[in-house]
């Protein structure tokens, strides 16, 4: 790990100081359930305490204040927040180390990868074993840390991102670099949850 990894910065955490509920309070199959979030909206709960690169298209889109009449809003005691009127979410700058990033890989994801893409894995010089998974996990963490992702959706399940992974070949393919994609959901405090370990090739 580079000595610069801790000072790359340019990361934010979405924080609602009035809300302790996060997407982690719900099941993977349900996401945030409407009506269970007290006076907080589903969209805010889905990103509460999550980390994002502080760059356009790498964090949830803020409320577009140019599309509202500010004077009328203030007269009506409606104040635009980060994502909507009366939103309490804030973007808090954070220092992030690659060691802070944790992967959540639900049961069956690795087994399915070996069933779904065995020829892909072997064509890159790897075997269907734990050694390959260790290397893949580390490359996924690096991709997220260096902001090699784009946001696909922001729903009650959270923010879905597509990661671009540069995976080096192994053994007789070690001179090659394979450009893959992977799909994850951003979870609170540096965690990302796997949807698909290897989704396809980068375009």
C-alpha positions as CSV (number, residue, x, y, z in Angstrom):
1,X,0.0,0.0,0.0
2,X,1.3,3.4,-0.9
3,X,2.0,6.0,1.8
4,X,-0.3,8.3,-0.2
5,X,-3.3,6.1,0.2
6,X,-4.4,7.8,3.5
7,X,-4.2,11.3,2.0
8,X,-5.8,10.9,-1.3
9,X,-8.9,12.3,0.3
10,X,-11.8,13.7,-1.7
11,X,-14.2,11.4,0.1
12,X,-17.4,12.3,1.9
13,X,-19.8,10.5,4.2
14,X,-23.5,11.3,4.0
15,X,-24.6,11.9,7.6
16,X,-28.0,12.7,9.0
17,X,-27.3,13.7,12.7
18,X,-31.0,13.3,13.5
19,X,-31.3,9.8,12.2
20,X,-29.7,6.5,13.3
21,X,-31.5,4.3,10.8
22,X,-29.5,3.0,7.8
23,X,-30.1,0.5,5.0
24,X,-28.2,-2.0,7.3
25,X,-31.3,-2.1,9.6
26,X,-33.2,-3.9,6.8
27,X,-32.8,-7.2,5.0
28,X,-31.0,-7.5,1.7
29,X,-34.2,-8.7,0.0
30,X,-36.4,-5.8,1.2
31,X,-34.2,-2.7,1.4
32,X,-35.5,0.2,3.3
33,X,-39.2,-0.3,4.0
34,X,-41.5,2.8,3.5
35,X,-43.4,3.6,6.7
36,X,-40.7,2.3,9.1
37,X,-38.3,5.2,8.9
38,X,-40.1,7.6,11.4
39,X,-40.0,11.1,9.8
40,X,-37.1,10.3,7.5
41,X,-37.5,9.6,3.9
42,X,-36.5,6.3,2.3
43,X,-34.0,7.9,-0.1
44,X,-32.1,9.5,2.8
45,X,-32.1,6.4,5.0
46,X,-30.7,4.4,2.0
47,X,-27.5,6.5,1.9
48,X,-27.2,7.5,5.6
49,X,-23.6,7.0,6.8
50,X,-22.4,5.8,3.4
51,X,-19.1,6.8,1.8
52,X,-18.7,8.3,-1.7
53,X,-16.0,9.8,-3.7
54,X,-16.7,13.6,-3.7
55,X,-17.0,13.8,-7.5
56,X,-19.9,14.2,-9.9
57,X,-21.5,10.8,-10.8
58,X,-19.7,9.2,-7.9
59,X,-22.1,10.4,-5.2
60,X,-25.9,10.8,-5.0
61,X,-27.2,13.8,-7.0
62,X,-28.0,16.7,-4.7
63,X,-31.3,18.7,-4.9
64,X,-31.2,21.0,-7.9
65,X,-31.7,24.3,-6.2
66,X,-31.8,26.2,-9.6
67,X,-35.2,24.6,-10.4
68,X,-37.1,26.1,-7.4
69,X,-38.2,29.6,-6.5
70,X,-36.1,30.3,-3.4
71,X,-38.0,33.3,-2.2
72,X,-41.4,31.5,-2.3
73,X,-39.9,28.5,-0.6
74,X,-38.6,30.6,2.3
75,X,-41.9,32.4,2.7
76,X,-43.6,29.0,2.9
77,X,-40.9,27.8,5.4
78,X,-39.7,25.2,3.0
79,X,-35.9,24.9,3.0
80,X,-34.2,22.8,0.4
81,X,-31.8,20.3,1.9
82,X,-29.2,18.1,0.3
83,X,-31.7,15.8,-1.5
84,X,-35.1,17.4,-0.9
85,X,-37.0,19.9,1.1
86,X,-36.5,19.5,4.9
87,X,-33.7,17.0,4.3
88,X,-31.2,16.8,7.2
89,X,-28.5,15.0,5.4
90,X,-25.0,16.6,5.1
91,X,-21.9,15.7,3.2
92,X,-19.0,15.3,5.8
93,X,-15.4,15.2,4.4
94,X,-13.6,12.1,5.6
95,X,-10.2,10.6,5.4
96,X,-10.4,7.1,4.0
97,X,-7.8,4.3,4.0
98,X,-8.1,1.3,1.8
99,X,-8.1,-0.8,5.0
100,X,-11.4,0.9,6.0
101,X,-13.2,-0.7,3.1
102,X,-15.0,-4.0,3.9
103,X,-16.8,-6.3,1.5
104,X,-20.2,-7.9,2.2
105,X,-20.5,-11.0,0.1
106,X,-23.9,-12.8,0.7
107,X,-23.9,-16.6,0.9
108,X,-23.8,-18.2,-2.5
109,X,-22.2,-15.4,-4.5
110,X,-18.8,-17.1,-4.8
111,X,-20.3,-20.5,-5.5
112,X,-22.5,-18.9,-8.3
113,X,-19.4,-17.2,-9.8
114,X,-17.6,-20.5,-10.1
115,X,-20.7,-22.1,-11.7
116,X,-21.5,-19.1,-14.0
117,X,-18.0,-18.0,-15.2
118,X,-15.6,-20.9,-14.8
119,X,-14.2,-20.6,-18.3
120,X,-13.6,-16.8,-17.8
121,X,-11.7,-17.5,-14.7
122,X,-9.6,-20.2,-16.2
123,X,-8.9,-18.2,-19.4
124,X,-7.2,-15.5,-17.2
125,X,-4.8,-18.2,-15.8
126,X,-6.6,-18.8,-12.4
127,X,-8.1,-21.8,-10.8
128,X,-11.5,-22.0,-9.2
129,X,-10.2,-21.6,-5.6
130,X,-9.8,-19.3,-2.7
131,X,-6.6,-17.8,-4.0
132,X,-8.5,-16.4,-7.0
133,X,-11.2,-15.0,-4.7
134,X,-8.6,-13.3,-2.4
135,X,-7.0,-11.5,-5.4
136,X,-10.4,-10.5,-6.8
137,X,-11.6,-9.1,-3.5
138,X,-8.5,-7.0,-3.2
139,X,-8.9,-5.6,-6.7
140,X,-12.6,-4.8,-5.9
141,X,-11.6,-2.9,-2.8
142,X,-8.9,-1.0,-4.7
143,X,-11.4,-0.1,-7.5
144,X,-13.8,1.4,-4.9
145,X,-11.0,3.2,-3.1
146,X,-9.6,4.8,-6.2
147,X,-13.1,5.9,-7.4
148,X,-13.2,3.5,-10.3
149,X,-17.0,3.3,-10.2
150,X,-20.1,4.9,-11.5
151,X,-23.5,5.2,-9.9
152,X,-26.3,3.2,-11.6
153,X,-29.3,3.7,-9.3
154,X,-30.4,5.2,-6.0
155,X,-33.4,3.3,-4.6
156,X,-34.7,1.9,-1.3
157,X,-32.0,-0.8,-1.6
158,X,-29.3,1.9,-1.5
159,X,-26.9,3.2,-4.2
160,X,-25.9,0.6,-6.8
161,X,-22.5,1.1,-8.3
162,X,-20.7,-0.5,-11.2
163,X,-17.0,-1.0,-10.4
164,X,-14.3,-1.2,-13.1
165,X,-11.8,-3.8,-12.1
166,X,-8.3,-4.2,-13.6
167,X,-7.5,-7.8,-12.9
168,X,-4.0,-9.0,-13.8
169,X,-3.7,-12.4,-15.4
170,X,-2.1,-15.3,-13.5
171,X,0.6,-17.9,-14.3
172,X,0.8,-18.2,-18.1
173,X,-1.5,-15.1,-18.5
174,X,0.4,-12.8,-16.1
175,X,1.4,-10.4,-18.8
176,X,-2.2,-9.6,-19.5
177,X,-4.6,-7.2,-17.8
178,X,-8.3,-8.1,-17.8
179,X,-10.8,-5.2,-17.6
180,X,-13.9,-6.5,-15.8
181,X,-17.0,-5.0,-14.2
182,X,-18.5,-5.8,-10.9
183,X,-21.8,-4.7,-9.2
184,X,-22.1,-3.6,-5.6
185,X,-24.4,-1.6,-3.2
186,X,-22.9,1.1,-1.1
187,X,-23.5,0.4,2.6
188,X,-22.6,2.5,5.7
189,X,-19.2,3.2,7.1
190,X,-17.0,1.9,4.2
191,X,-18.9,-1.4,3.5
192,X,-20.0,-2.4,0.0
193,X,-22.4,-5.3,-0.6
194,X,-21.9,-7.6,-3.6
195,X,-24.6,-8.0,-6.2
196,X,-22.3,-9.6,-8.9
197,X,-18.6,-10.4,-8.4
198,X,-17.9,-10.4,-12.2
199,X,-20.6,-8.9,-14.4
200,X,-18.9,-8.5,-17.7
201,X,-16.2,-6.7,-19.6
202,X,-15.6,-2.9,-19.4
203,X,-16.9,-1.0,-22.4
